[in-house]
């Protein structure tokens, strides 16, 4: 499956890439709308983000409107825990319990 094909001097992007681009646009628009909503209502948003390997340098600063809980796993592994003593699970549980108390 090719991402793009060239016929003569014309390049055509594959249907798969076009669908992915549309999804990225939709995600960007949704994030902007959501951000405007939580800022206008003074909500605090809790993000659960991966932060393994060299990504630790990319951590966000904590702010009044955002709280970030970092996992030491890659994105696809973030919801998989070894058990109740897993350090990442403890961080997630703590954040969820705090949110439930509000």
C-alpha distances in whole Angstrom, upper triangle without the diagonal:
4,7,9,10,14,16,19,20,18,15,13,11,8,10,9,11,14,14,14,17,19,19,20,23,24,25,26,29,29,30,33,34,35,36,39,40,41,42,44,45,46,44,43,39,38,35,33,31,30,32,31,31,31,31,34,35,33,36,37,41,42,44,46,43,40,40,38,37,35,34,34,30,27,25,24,27,30,31,31,35,37,40,43,44,40,41,38,39,42,41,39,42,44,42,42,46,46,44,46,50,49
4,5,7,10,13,16,17,15,12,10,9,7,10,9,9,12,14,14,15,18,19,19,22,24,24,25,28,29,30,32,34,34,36,38,39,40,42,44,45,45,43,42,39,38,35,34,31,30,32,31,31,31,30,34,34,32,35,36,40,42,43,45,42,40,40,37,38,36,34,34,31,27,26,25,29,31,32,33,37,39,42,44,45,41,42,38,40,43,42,40,43,45,43,43,46,47,45,47,50,50
4,7,10,14,17,16,14,10,9,6,5,8,8,6,9,12,11,12,15,16,16,18,20,21,22,24,26,26,28,30,31,32,34,36,37,38,40,42,42,40,39,36,35,32,31,29,28,29,29,29,29,28,32,32,30,32,33,37,39,40,42,39,37,37,35,35,33,32,32,29,26,24,24,27,29,31,32,35,38,41,43,44,40,40,37,38,41,40,38,41,43,40,41,44,45,43,45,48,47
4,7,10,13,13,10,7,5,4,5,9,10,8,10,13,13,13,16,18,18,19,22,23,24,26,27,28,30,32,33,34,36,38,39,40,42,44,44,42,42,38,38,35,34,32,31,32,32,32,32,31,34,34,32,35,35,39,41,42,44,41,39,40,37,38,36,36,36,33,29,28,27,31,33,34,36,39,42,44,47,47,44,44,40,42,45,43,41,44,46,44,44,47,48,46,48,51,50
4,7,10,10,8,6,5,7,7,11,12,12,13,16,17,17,19,21,21,23,25,26,27,29,31,32,33,35,37,37,39,41,42,43,45,47,48,46,45,42,42,39,38,36,35,36,36,36,35,34,38,38,36,38,39,43,45,45,48,45,43,44,41,42,40,39,39,36,33,31,31,34,36,38,39,42,45,48,50,51,47,47,44,45,48,47,45,48,50,47,47,51,51,49,51,54,53
4,6,7,6,4,6,9,11,14,16,15,16,19,20,19,22,24,24,25,27,29,29,31,33,34,35,37,39,40,41,43,45,45,47,49,50,48,48,45,45,41,41,38,37,39,39,38,37,36,40,40,38,40,41,45,47,48,50,47,45,46,44,45,43,42,42,39,36,34,34,38,39,41,42,46,48,51,53,54,50,50,47,49,52,50,48,51,53,50,50,54,54,52,54,57,56
4,6,5,6,8,11,13,16,18,17,18,21,22,22,24,26,27,27,30,32,32,33,36,37,37,39,41,42,44,46,47,48,50,52,52,51,51,48,48,45,44,42,41,42,42,42,41,40,44,43,41,44,45,48,50,51,53,50,48,49,47,48,46,46,46,43,39,38,37,41,43,44,46,49,51,54,57,57,54,54,50,52,55,53,51,54,56,53,53,57,57,55,57,60,59
4,6,8,11,14,16,19,22,20,21,24,25,24,26,29,29,29,32,34,34,35,38,39,39,41,43,44,45,48,49,50,51,54,54,53,53,50,50,47,47,44,43,44,44,44,43,42,46,45,43,46,46,50,52,52,55,52,50,52,49,50,49,48,48,45,42,40,40,44,45,47,49,52,54,57,60,60,56,56,53,55,58,55,54,57,59,56,56,60,60,58,60,63,62
4,7,10,13,16,19,21,20,20,23,24,23,25,28,27,27,30,32,32,33,36,37,37,39,41,42,43,45,47,47,49,51,52,51,51,48,48,45,45,43,42,43,43,42,41,40,44,43,41,44,44,47,49,50,52,49,48,49,47,49,47,47,47,44,40,39,40,43,44,46,48,51,54,57,59,59,55,55,52,53,56,54,52,56,57,54,55,58,58,56,58,61,60
4,7,10,13,16,18,16,16,20,21,19,21,24,24,24,27,29,29,30,33,34,34,36,38,39,40,42,44,44,46,48,49,48,48,45,45,42,42,40,40,41,41,41,39,39,42,41,39,42,42,45,47,48,50,47,45,47,45,46,45,44,45,42,38,37,37,41,42,44,45,49,51,54,56,57,53,53,49,51,54,52,50,53,55,52,52,56,55,53,55,58,57
4,7,10,13,15,13,13,17,17,16,18,21,21,21,24,26,26,27,30,31,31,34,35,36,38,40,41,42,44,46,46,45,45,42,42,39,39,37,36,37,38,37,36,35,39,38,36,38,39,42,44,45,47,44,42,44,41,43,41,41,41,38,35,33,33,37,38,40,42,45,48,50,52,53,49,49,46,47,50,48,46,49,51,48,48,52,52,50,52,55,54
4,6,9,12,10,10,13,15,14,16,19,19,19,22,24,24,25,28,29,30,32,33,34,36,38,39,40,42,44,45,43,43,40,40,37,37,35,35,36,37,37,36,35,38,38,35,38,38,41,43,44,45,42,41,42,40,41,40,39,40,37,33,31,31,35,36,38,39,43,46,48,50,51,48,47,44,45,48,46,44,47,49,46,46,50,50,48,50,53,51
4,7,8,6,7,10,11,10,13,15,15,16,19,20,21,22,25,26,27,29,30,31,33,35,36,37,39,41,42,40,40,36,37,34,33,31,31,33,33,33,33,31,35,35,32,34,35,38,40,40,42,39,37,39,36,37,36,36,36,33,30,28,28,31,32,34,36,39,42,45,47,47,44,44,40,42,45,42,40,44,45,42,42,46,46,44,46,49,48
4,5,5,6,9,10,11,13,14,16,17,19,20,21,23,25,26,27,29,30,32,34,35,36,38,40,41,42,40,40,36,36,33,33,31,30,32,33,33,33,31,35,35,32,35,35,39,40,41,43,39,37,38,36,37,35,35,35,32,28,26,26,30,31,32,34,37,40,43,45,46,42,42,39,40,43,41,39,42,44,42,41,45,45,43,45,48,47
4,5,5,6,9,10,11,12,14,15,17,18,20,21,22,24,26,27,28,30,32,33,35,36,38,39,40,38,38,35,35,32,32,30,30,32,33,34,34,32,35,36,33,35,35,38,40,40,42,38,36,37,35,36,35,34,35,32,28,26,25,29,30,31,33,37,39,42,44,45,42,42,38,39,42,40,38,41,43,40,40,43,44,41,43,46,45
4,5,5,6,9,10,11,12,14,15,17,19,20,21,23,25,26,27,28,31,32,33,34,36,37,38,36,36,32,32,29,28,27,26,29,29,30,30,29,32,33,30,32,32,36,37,37,39,36,34,35,32,33,31,31,31,28,25,22,21,25,26,27,29,33,36,38,40,41,38,38,35,35,39,37,35,37,40,37,36,40,41,38,40,43,42
4,5,5,6,9,10,10,12,14,15,16,18,20,21,23,24,25,27,29,30,31,33,35,36,37,35,34,31,31,28,27,26,25,27,28,29,28,27,30,30,28,30,30,33,35,35,37,34,32,33,31,32,30,30,30,28,24,22,22,25,26,28,30,33,36,38,40,41,38,38,34,35,38,36,34,37,39,36,36,40,40,38,40,43,42
4,5,5,6,9,10,11,12,14,15,17,18,20,21,23,24,26,27,29,30,32,33,35,36,34,34,31,31,28,29,27,27,29,30,32,31,29,32,32,29,31,31,34,35,36,37,34,32,34,32,33,32,32,33,30,26,24,24,28,28,29,32,35,38,40,42,43,40,40,36,37,40,38,35,38,40,37,37,41,41,38,40,43,42
4,5,5,6,9,10,11,12,14,15,16,18,20,21,22,24,26,27,28,30,32,33,34,32,32,29,29,26,26,25,25,28,29,31,30,28,31,32,29,30,30,33,34,34,36,32,31,32,30,31,30,30,31,28,25,22,22,25,26,27,29,33,36,38,39,41,37,37,34,34,37,35,33,36,38,35,34,38,38,35,37,40,39
4,5,5,6,9,10,10,12,14,15,16,18,20,21,22,24,26,27,28,30,31,32,30,30,26,26,23,23,22,22,24,26,27,27,24,28,28,25,26,26,30,31,31,33,30,28,29,27,28,27,26,28,25,21,18,19,22,23,24,26,30,33,35,37,38,35,34,31,32,35,32,30,33,35,32,32,35,36,33,35,38,37
4,5,5,6,9,10,11,12,14,15,17,18,20,21,23,24,26,27,29,30,31,30,29,26,27,24,24,23,23,25,27,28,27,25,28,28,25,26,26,29,30,31,32,29,27,29,27,28,27,28,29,27,23,20,21,25,25,26,29,32,35,38,39,40,37,36,32,33,36,34,31,35,36,33,33,37,36,34,36,39,38
4,5,5,6,9,10,11,12,14,15,17,18,20,21,23,24,26,27,29,30,28,29,25,26,24,25,23,24,27,29,30,30,27,30,30,27,28,27,30,31,31,32,28,27,29,27,29,28,29,30,28,25,22,22,26,26,27,29,33,36,38,39,41,37,37,33,34,37,34,32,34,36,33,32,36,36,33,35,38,36
4,5,5,6,9,10,10,12,14,15,16,18,20,21,22,24,26,27,28,26,26,23,23,20,21,20,21,24,26,28,27,25,27,28,24,25,25,28,28,28,30,26,24,26,24,25,25,25,27,25,22,18,19,23,22,23,26,29,33,34,36,37,34,33,30,30,33,31,28,31,32,29,29,32,32,30,31,35,33
4,5,5,6,9,10,11,12,14,15,16,18,20,21,22,24,26,26,25,24,21,22,19,20,18,19,22,24,25,25,22,25,25,21,22,22,25,26,26,27,24,22,24,22,24,23,24,25,23,20,17,19,22,21,23,26,29,32,34,35,36,33,32,28,29,32,29,27,30,31,28,28,32,32,29,31,34,33
4,5,5,6,9,10,11,12,14,15,17,19,20,21,23,25,26,24,24,22,23,21,22,21,22,25,27,29,27,25,27,27,23,24,23,26,27,26,27,24,23,25,24,26,26,27,29,27,24,21,22,25,25,26,29,32,36,37,38,39,36,35,31,32,34,32,29,32,33,30,30,33,33,30,32,35,33
4,5,5,6,9,10,11,12,14,15,16,18,20,21,23,24,22,23,20,21,19,21,20,22,25,27,29,29,26,28,28,24,25,23,26,26,26,27,23,22,24,23,25,25,26,28,27,24,20,21,25,24,24,28,31,34,36,36,38,35,34,30,31,33,30,28,30,32,28,28,31,31,28,30,33,31
4,6,5,6,9,10,10,12,14,15,16,18,20,21,22,20,20,17,18,16,17,17,18,21,24,26,25,22,24,25,21,21,20,23,23,23,24,20,19,20,19,21,21,22,25,23,20,17,19,22,20,21,25,28,31,32,33,34,31,30,27,27,29,27,24,27,28,25,24,28,28,25,27,30,28
4,5,5,6,9,10,11,12,14,15,16,18,20,21,20,20,17,18,16,18,17,19,21,24,26,25,22,24,24,20,20,19,21,22,21,22,19,18,20,19,22,22,23,26,24,22,19,21,24,22,24,27,30,33,35,35,36,33,32,28,29,31,28,26,29,29,26,26,29,28,26,28,31,29
4,5,5,6,9,10,11,12,14,15,17,19,20,19,20,17,19,18,20,20,22,25,28,30,29,25,27,27,23,23,21,23,24,22,23,19,19,21,21,24,25,26,29,27,25,22,24,27,25,26,29,32,36,37,37,38,35,34,30,31,33,30,27,30,31,27,27,30,29,26,28,31,28
4,5,5,6,8,10,11,12,14,15,17,18,16,17,15,17,15,18,18,21,23,26,29,28,25,26,27,23,22,20,22,22,21,21,18,17,19,19,21,23,24,27,26,24,20,22,25,23,23,27,29,33,34,34,35,33,32,28,28,30,27,24,27,28,24,23,27,26,23,25,27,25
4,5,5,6,9,10,10,12,14,15,16,14,15,12,14,13,15,15,18,21,24,26,25,22,23,23,19,19,17,19,19,18,18,14,14,16,16,18,20,21,24,23,22,19,21,23,21,22,25,28,32,32,32,33,31,29,25,26,28,25,22,25,25,22,22,25,24,21,24,26,24
4,5,5,6,9,10,11,12,14,15,15,15,14,16,15,18,18,21,23,27,29,28,24,25,25,21,20,18,19,19,18,18,15,15,18,18,21,22,24,27,27,25,22,24,27,24,26,29,31,35,36,36,37,34,32,29,29,31,27,25,28,28,24,24,27,26,23,26,28,25
4,5,5,6,9,10,11,12,14,14,15,14,17,16,19,20,23,26,29,32,31,27,28,28,24,23,20,22,21,19,19,15,16,19,20,22,24,26,29,29,27,24,26,28,26,26,30,32,36,36,36,37,35,33,30,30,31,28,26,28,28,24,24,27,25,22,24,26,24
4,5,5,6,8,10,11,12,11,12,10,13,13,16,17,21,23,27,29,29,25,26,26,22,21,18,20,19,17,16,12,13,15,16,19,21,23,26,26,25,22,24,26,23,23,27,29,33,33,32,34,31,30,26,27,28,25,22,24,24,21,20,23,22,18,21,23,20
4,5,5,6,8,10,10,10,10,9,12,12,16,17,20,22,26,28,27,24,24,24,20,19,16,17,16,14,13,10,10,14,15,18,20,23,26,26,25,22,24,26,23,24,28,30,33,34,33,34,31,29,26,27,27,24,22,25,24,20,21,23,21,19,21,23,20
4,6,5,6,9,10,10,12,12,15,16,20,21,24,26,30,32,31,27,27,27,24,22,19,19,18,16,15,11,13,17,18,22,24,26,29,30,28,26,28,30,27,28,32,33,37,37,36,37,35,33,30,30,31,27,26,28,27,23,23,26,24,21,23,25,22
4,5,5,6,8,8,11,11,14,16,19,21,25,27,30,33,32,29,29,29,25,24,20,21,19,17,15,11,13,16,18,21,24,26,30,30,29,26,28,30,27,27,31,32,36,36,35,36,34,32,29,29,30,27,24,26,25,22,21,24,22,19,21,22,19
4,6,5,6,5,7,7,11,13,17,19,22,24,28,31,30,26,26,26,23,21,18,18,16,13,11,8,10,13,15,18,21,24,27,27,27,24,27,28,25,25,29,30,33,33,32,33,31,29,26,26,26,23,21,23,22,18,18,21,18,15,18,19,16
4,5,5,6,8,10,13,15,19,20,24,25,29,32,31,27,26,26,23,21,17,17,15,12,10,7,10,14,16,19,22,25,28,29,29,26,29,30,27,28,31,32,36,36,34,35,33,31,28,29,28,25,24,25,24,20,21,23,20,18,21,21,18
4,6,8,11,12,16,18,22,24,27,29,33,35,34,31,30,30,27,25,21,20,19,15,13,11,14,17,20,23,26,29,32,33,32,29,32,33,30,30,34,35,39,39,37,38,36,34,31,31,31,28,26,28,27,23,23,25,22,20,22,22,19
4,5,9,11,15,17,21,23,27,29,32,35,35,31,30,31,27,25,22,21,18,15,13,10,13,16,19,22,25,28,31,32,32,29,31,32,29,29,33,34,37,36,35,36,34,32,30,30,29,26,24,25,24,21,21,22,19,17,19,19,15
4,7,9,13,16,19,21,25,27,30,33,32,29,28,28,25,22,19,18,15,12,9,7,10,13,16,19,22,26,29,30,30,28,31,31,28,28,31,32,36,35,33,34,32,30,28,28,27,24,23,24,22,19,19,20,17,15,18,18,14
4,6,10,13,16,19,22,24,28,31,30,27,26,26,24,21,18,17,14,12,9,6,8,11,14,16,20,23,26,27,27,25,27,28,24,24,28,29,32,31,30,31,29,27,24,24,24,21,19,20,19,15,16,17,14,12,14,15,11
4,7,10,13,16,19,21,24,27,27,24,23,23,21,18,15,14,11,9,7,4,5,7,10,13,16,19,23,24,24,22,25,25,21,22,25,26,29,28,27,27,26,24,21,21,21,17,16,17,16,12,13,15,12,10,13,14,11
4,6,10,12,16,18,22,25,25,21,20,21,18,16,13,13,11,10,9,6,5,6,8,11,14,17,20,21,21,19,21,22,18,19,22,23,27,26,25,26,24,22,19,19,19,16,14,16,15,11,12,15,12,10,13,15,13
4,7,10,13,15,19,22,22,19,18,19,17,14,12,13,10,11,11,9,6,5,6,7,10,13,17,18,18,16,19,19,15,16,19,19,23,23,21,22,20,18,15,15,15,12,10,13,12,8,9,12,11,9,12,14,13
4,6,10,12,16,19,19,16,15,17,14,12,10,12,11,12,13,11,7,6,5,6,8,11,14,15,15,13,15,16,12,13,17,18,21,22,21,22,19,17,14,15,15,12,10,13,13,10,11,14,13,12,15,17,16
4,7,10,13,16,17,14,14,16,14,12,12,14,13,15,16,14,11,9,6,5,6,7,11,11,12,10,12,12,9,10,13,14,18,18,18,18,16,14,10,11,13,10,8,11,12,9,11,14,14,13,16,18,18
4,6,10,13,14,10,11,13,11,9,10,13,13,15,18,16,12,11,7,6,5,6,9,9,9,8,11,11,8,11,13,15,18,19,19,20,16,14,11,13,15,12,11,14,15,13,14,18,17,17,20,22,22
4,6,10,11,8,9,12,10,10,12,15,16,18,21,19,16,14,10,9,6,5,6,6,5,5,9,9,7,10,12,13,16,18,19,19,15,14,10,13,15,12,12,16,17,15,17,20,20,20,22,25,25
4,7,8,5,5,9,8,8,11,14,15,18,21,20,17,14,11,10,6,6,5,6,7,9,12,11,10,13,15,15,18,20,20,19,16,13,11,14,16,13,14,17,18,17,19,22,21,22,25,26,27
4,6,6,6,10,10,11,14,17,18,22,25,24,20,18,14,13,9,7,5,5,6,9,12,11,10,14,14,15,17,19,20,19,15,13,12,15,17,15,16,19,20,19,21,24,24,25,27,29,30
4,5,7,9,11,12,16,18,20,24,27,27,23,21,17,16,12,11,8,9,9,12,15,14,14,18,18,18,19,22,23,21,18,16,15,18,20,18,19,23,23,23,25,28,28,28,31,33,33
4,5,7,8,10,14,17,19,23,26,26,22,21,17,17,13,13,11,12,11,14,17,16,16,20,21,21,23,25,26,25,21,19,18,21,22,20,21,25,25,24,27,29,29,29,32,34,34
4,5,5,7,11,14,16,20,23,22,19,18,14,14,11,11,10,10,10,12,15,15,14,18,19,20,22,24,25,24,20,18,16,19,21,18,19,23,23,21,24,27,26,26,29,31,31
4,5,6,10,12,14,18,21,21,18,16,13,12,9,10,9,11,12,14,17,16,15,19,20,20,22,24,24,22,19,16,15,18,19,16,18,21,21,20,22,25,24,25,28,29,29
4,6,9,11,14,17,21,21,18,17,14,15,12,14,13,15,15,16,20,20,18,22,23,24,25,27,28,26,23,20,18,22,22,19,21,24,23,22,25,28,26,27,30,31,31
4,6,9,13,15,19,19,15,15,12,13,11,13,13,14,14,15,18,19,17,21,22,23,26,27,28,26,23,20,18,21,22,19,20,23,23,21,23,26,25,25,28,30,29
4,7,9,12,16,16,12,11,9,10,8,11,12,14,14,15,18,18,16,19,21,22,24,25,25,24,21,18,16,19,19,16,17,20,19,17,20,23,21,21,25,26,25
4,6,9,12,12,9,9,7,10,10,13,15,17,17,16,20,20,18,20,23,23,26,27,27,26,23,20,18,20,20,17,17,20,19,17,20,22,20,20,24,25,23
4,6,10,11,9,9,9,11,12,15,17,19,20,20,23,23,21,23,26,26,28,29,28,27,24,21,19,22,21,17,18,21,19,17,20,22,20,20,23,24,22
4,7,8,6,6,7,10,12,15,18,20,21,20,24,24,20,22,25,25,28,28,26,26,24,20,18,20,19,16,16,19,17,14,17,19,16,16,20,20,19
4,5,5,7,9,13,15,19,21,23,24,23,26,26,23,25,27,28,30,30,29,28,27,23,21,23,22,18,19,21,18,16,18,20,17,16,20,20,18
4,6,8,11,14,17,21,24,25,26,25,28,28,24,26,29,29,32,31,29,29,28,25,23,24,23,19,19,21,18,15,18,19,15,15,18,18,15
4,7,10,14,16,20,23,24,25,23,26,26,23,24,27,28,31,31,29,29,28,25,22,23,23,19,18,20,18,15,17,18,15,14,17,18,15
4,6,10,13,16,19,21,21,19,23,23,19,21,24,24,28,27,26,26,24,22,19,20,20,16,15,18,16,12,14,17,14,13,16,17,15
4,7,10,13,16,18,19,18,21,21,17,18,21,21,24,24,23,23,21,18,16,17,16,12,12,14,12,9,12,14,12,11,15,16,14
4,6,10,13,14,15,14,18,17,14,15,18,18,22,22,21,21,18,15,13,14,14,11,10,13,12,9,12,15,13,13,16,18,17
4,7,10,12,14,13,16,15,11,13,15,15,18,18,17,17,14,12,9,11,11,7,7,10,10,7,10,13,12,12,16,17,17
4,7,9,10,11,14,12,9,12,14,14,17,18,17,16,13,11,8,11,11,8,9,12,12,11,13,16,16,16,19,21,21
4,5,8,9,11,9,6,9,11,11,13,15,15,14,11,9,6,9,10,8,9,12,13,12,14,17,17,18,20,22,23
4,7,10,12,9,8,11,11,11,13,15,16,14,11,9,7,10,12,11,12,15,16,16,18,20,21,21,24,26,26
4,7,8,6,6,9,9,10,12,15,16,15,12,11,8,11,14,13,13,16,17,17,18,21,22,22,24,27,28
4,6,5,6,10,10,12,15,17,19,19,15,15,12,14,17,16,15,18,20,19,20,23,24,24,26,29,29
4,5,5,8,10,13,16,18,20,20,16,16,13,14,17,16,14,18,20,18,19,22,23,22,24,27,27
4,6,7,8,12,14,17,19,20,16,17,14,15,18,17,16,18,21,20,20,23,24,24,25,28,29
4,6,5,8,11,14,16,16,13,14,11,12,15,15,13,16,19,18,18,21,23,23,24,27,28
4,6,8,11,13,14,15,12,12,8,9,13,12,10,13,15,14,15,18,19,19,21,23,24
4,6,10,11,13,14,11,12,9,9,12,12,9,12,15,14,13,17,19,18,19,22,23
4,7,9,11,13,10,12,9,9,12,13,11,13,16,16,16,18,21,21,21,24,26
4,5,8,9,6,9,7,6,10,11,10,11,14,15,15,17,20,20,21,23,26
4,7,8,6,9,9,8,11,13,13,14,17,18,18,20,22,23,24,26,28
4,5,5,9,10,8,10,13,12,12,15,17,17,17,20,22,22,24,26
4,6,8,9,7,7,11,11,9,12,15,14,15,17,19,19,21,24
4,6,9,7,7,10,12,11,13,15,16,16,19,21,21,22,25
4,6,5,6,9,10,11,12,14,15,16,18,20,21,23,25
4,5,5,6,9,10,11,13,14,15,17,19,20,21,23
4,5,5,6,9,10,11,12,14,16,17,18,20,22
4,5,5,6,8,10,10,12,14,15,16,18,20
4,6,5,6,9,10,10,12,14,15,17,19
4,6,5,6,9,10,11,12,14,16,17
4,5,5,6,9,10,11,12,14,16
4,5,5,6,8,10,10,12,15
4,6,5,6,9,10,11,13
4,6,5,6,9,10,11
4,5,5,6,9,10
4,5,5,6,9
4,5,5,7
4,5,5
4,6
4
